[in-house]
Structure formats: C-alpha cells, structure tokens
Amino acid sequence: MQKHTYFIADMHLGLPLYDPAARERKVVRWLDSIKSSAAAVYILGDAFDFWWEYKYVAPRGHVRFLGKLAELTDGGVAVHFFTGNHDLWARDYLHRECGVTMHTAAPEEVATIGGKIFFLAHGDRLGGSAPFSLTLLQRIFSCRLLQRLFSMLHPRWAFAFGYAWSRKNRLAKGIAAPFRGEEEVQYRFAAQTAQRQKVDYFVFGHRHTPLMTGLPNTSAQLALLSDWITGSTYADFDGENLTLKTFE
C-alpha cells in the first residue's frame, strides 16, 4: 500500500478561545486516524499558541498531543516540525522527548517527497516579505540575551504573559481572512519562485484560509492550510497528487 504524507498547520493548541481541550482532542483523533497510512507528517508552524522551553520545565498541557507524536515516531512515522511565529522558541524538547525532526534553522525549506518537489514553510517570513513590525518583533523574540532574561521569569508569570499576548494578538487580527488573490503574499511569492526554480507544490500555513490553486505559466500548485481553531483542513499527498481534505 502506498504510504501518504500529510501536512497540517495552525492548530494553536492552548489558545484560550472556543474549546481548547476539544481542539487538542480533535487533532489527536486526526493523527490517530492517519497513523496507519502515514509515512510522514509535516507540522508547518503554530502547532502551539505559545511555547517556551525551560531547561528543566516542560509547558503544562498538550499531553495527549505530545503523547501521540511520540507514538507516531515510535511506530516509524517521520514527524517534521516547522516553527511558526507563535512557537518559534521550540528547541530540542520535541526531538528529545517525542522523536520529532525539528526545522528551526530557516523559515522555508525544499524537500523531495515521492519524486515531487515541495516548497514548505509556515508562511510568515517568505523571502523576507514580512512587514517591518513583524520583522522587528521576530528580531526581538530571537535575541539570545532577551531570551535568557525571559527564562529568568518564573514559569507562572512567563506563560501567563505569553498566553495573554497571544490571545490579544489573535483577537485583534481575527481568526481568518478571505483570500486576496494576487495580493496575497504567499501567492505572489509562490508565483514568482515557480518561475525561477522547479517546484511541484508550495504548502504554507499562517493565513488560516484553506486554498488549493494553480500558479500562472507553470504546473506548480499552491496549497494554503486552514487553522484548527474553527476549521480542520489538512493536505494529503498520496504519492501522485496533493489534495486538501477536511477532518470531521
């Protein structure tokens, strides 16, 4: 039987909106439903709404999700984790404890899967396209000195601050926004990149809007994954074709 490769993003586990416990259980049910057919699972950013790793302290919560990741990797399924703008502080915990392959060095990577070329990213920093305000925040959040200072905070206060910041940011931006066609950063980036290099599929998260579309003057396709806050769309590559599906 041909094994499948699956792509998911923007679960925002821990976000205190709607029903976070039900959201985690739904993600775990999805992982359980695909474990027998999966060769690999790619998590393309913002799996967590806020994630911070202390040296000796693990974030509270997400036990079912983390346990399922460990079960998948123990069973031979390759799980790849790309950091997003909400969980960019992920270090080695998921690798050491759950066997996950971490992709933290670059915001975007090209992978060959089943003979097809995939351009993978969370989608918030494509080609340096992020607005200045977001770029500034990312530089602040990535500053080693500031990270060490933040790590000196008691976890009780650090996580309270992190979740409050994230929740405020989500309420200000909304859950999702309509696809803006050629004005969409992800679309423009994919269309331009496909003219310069061979890519079969571009797969991004971040926009919280599901979409599968072709790109002009090329055979490449762009797949945008929805969030799992109000939706549950993922991408399924069966070895020949990539399709968007919804888990109920």
Secondary structure, DSSP 8 states (H G I E B T S, - for coil): ---EEEEE----BT--SS-HHHHHHHHHHHHHHHTTTEEEEEEES-SBSS----SS---SS-HHHHHHHHHHHHTT-EEEEE--SSSTT--SHHHHHH--EEE-S-SEEEEEETTEEEEEE-SSSGGG-S-HHHHHHHHHHH-HHHHHHHHTS-HHHHHHHHHHHHHHHHHHH-S-----GGG-HHHHHHHHHHHHS--SEEEE-SS---EEEE-TTSS-EEEE---SSS--EEEEE-SS-EEEEE--
